[in-house]
Amino acid sequence: MVSYSAVKESRFAEEFRNLTGQEGDQAVRGLRERAFEYYKANGFPTPRHEDWKYTNVAEIAKRDWQVGTYGFSLAELDADVLEIVERFRFDRNGFTALNLAFAEFAVVRIPKDTVVEQPIEFDLSAPAGKAVFPHVIVVAEAGSKATLVGVYESEGASFTNAAVQIIVEDNANLTHYRVQKESPEAFHYGSTEITLGRGSVYNSTNINLGGAISRHDIELKFTAEGAEAWVDGLYMLNGTQHSDTHSIIDHQVPNCTSHQNYKGVLNDKSRGVFNGRVFVRENASGTDAQQSNKNLLLSNDARVDTKPQLEIFNDDVKCAHGATVGQLEEEELFYLKTRGLDDELARNLLTYGFAEEIINKIGIEKIKVELDRAILNRLTTDLGERI
């Protein structure tokens, strides 16, 4: 009897051969082959792996996915872009390996000293029943300024395995909005790698509303002095949704600043995981690193596993971290109800206010309005009409 895993591997192998047969760039083909060999040898991570002990992806692994495409160009990558792809840590896990093996590359280059007024938007919607593997490379050249928007949507059960590599060169400024609002039957894995140059600014807001199981791995490195980064996010879950965020913020050099503020709103039997690690290396004096994870549980059955971490190897730093898990404050509810609000509206108003701190970071009105509407739908109320 042939095992399901063997059949699945054989199917992926056939589709991989079809893809590499079309690959004209020998260097990229070599990278794909190395990545696929890693995937074949290791498969998807399991709860036996320390970084995955709270997230079981067996449901993703056992599905019979067909590989879909966005239709991105398979043109050869420039030498400097190829160098960036070669630095991608595909051996982080089986997901990152499979992404590089099947990656559809999209490259965005923001020219030196250029201000791009309109947001650069990527619609990364996944068709039902398909597995898609977008791999976006963004280079913000020295002195440039731009806003990048990535929106992940889907219809029905799908599997998005996405990677984003971002290079923010000296004195460049990049705002990055990542919005995941896929179907409740969808599965999502994403990795984002960011490298910051001297005096650069990276400001990200990550919104996670969709997916049955979703995971986002973030790795940010300071490589020159004077850079500043915001890595903020919101996960809002209901039903049996499971959302996992793992982040690494690596202060490798002196005099850089990082801010991380993640919030979670969980209802029903949903589960959230947050693991944030901040490294301050031995020579990274003058580091200022602040990290916070706050969670609001709307149900006795909802669960959060949170673990903010600081690993500091220098005394001349200013660092702090903290995490909270709790329910709505009875005193705040009582106050609102004494002002004439019923219990449901009072609870929804407080929940909305808790989440809106992160939503308010988004500077694009169209996206902000859509997210406001999505949050209100989750709360099954229209605050504007009832207040």
Number of C-alpha atoms within 10 A of each C-alpha: 3 6 7 12 12 10 12 15 13 13 15 20 15 10 14 18 12 11 15 18 10 10 17 12 13 11 14 19 17 14 18 24 18 16 24 25 16 20 22 16 10 13 18 18 20 15 13 11 11 9 12 16 11 19 21 16 17 12 10 17 14 11 14 15 19 16 16 18 16 15 8 12 9 14 10 15 16 10 10 9 15 14 11 16 20 14 10 17 14 25 16 13 16 19 23 27 28 26 26 29 26 26 23 20 22 16 15 13 12 21 15 16 14 15 15 13 9 10 14 14 12 14 11 18 19 27 19 18 19 19 21 26 28 22 22 20 19 20 22 26 21 21 19 22 23 18 21 17 18 19 17 20 21 25 15 18 21 29 30 27 25 25 26 20 20 21 21 27 25 22 21 28 26 25 19 22 25 17 21 23 19 27 21 21 17 25 25 25 20 22 23 18 20 18 19 28 22 20 20 27 24 23 18 22 23 21 22 23 25 27 29 23 23 26 24 19 19 18 16 21 19 26 18 20 22 21 27 22 25 19 20 21 25 24 24 22 27 21 14 18 23 26 26 23 20 19 21 17 23 20 29 20 22 24 20 25 21 24 18 21 20 23 24 24 26 27 21 17 17 22 26 25 21 26 17 23 19 24 18 26 17 15 15 24 20 19 26 20 23 18 23 17 23 18 26 22 22 19 14 11 13 21 21 23 13 20 15 18 16 17 12 17 14 15 13 16 17 12 18 15 18 14 16 12 16 11 14 14 10 10 9 12 19 13 12 18 16 9 9 10 17 12 13 13 20 20 20 19 20 16 20 19 11 18 22 17 14 18 22 13 15 19 12 14 10 9 16 16 13 11 19 16 14 14 21 18 11 16 17 12 16 15 14 7 6 8 9
